[in-house]
């Protein structure tokens, strides 16, 4: 099938997508003391939106969902285009 969209060639470009639950800074000693079952407190509260990053740029926000016993993310907000483009500079 011939692609008629002028940007059709972009469909095959790979992007790194990551979902962030929160962040926290640790000292090396704290990291080395972690064991199985350790709990890491993050800077977000339970129920707050997850950040969705594309190639290290904030793209959207969403919420965690379970579908067929697998975790997923439902996108609830796309970051404004001006914010997304501004982050590329």
TAUR-V337031 format. One record per pair of residues at least 6 apart in sequence whose ideal C-beta (glycine too) atoms are under 6 Angstrom apart, sorted by the first residue. I is the first residue (numbers start at 0). J is the second residue. Records with the same first field share a line. If there is no record, write none. Layout:
BEGIN
I = J, J
END
This chain:
BEGIN
14 = 53, 54
15 = 54
16 = 53
17 = 52
18 = 49, 51, 72
19 = 50
20 = 41
21 = 41, 42, 43
22 = 42
23 = 41
48 = 60
49 = 61, 72
50 = 57
51 = 58, 59, 61
56 = 86
57 = 78
58 = 78
59 = 74, 77, 78
60 = 75, 76
61 = 72, 73, 74, 75
62 = 73, 75
64 = 71, 73
END
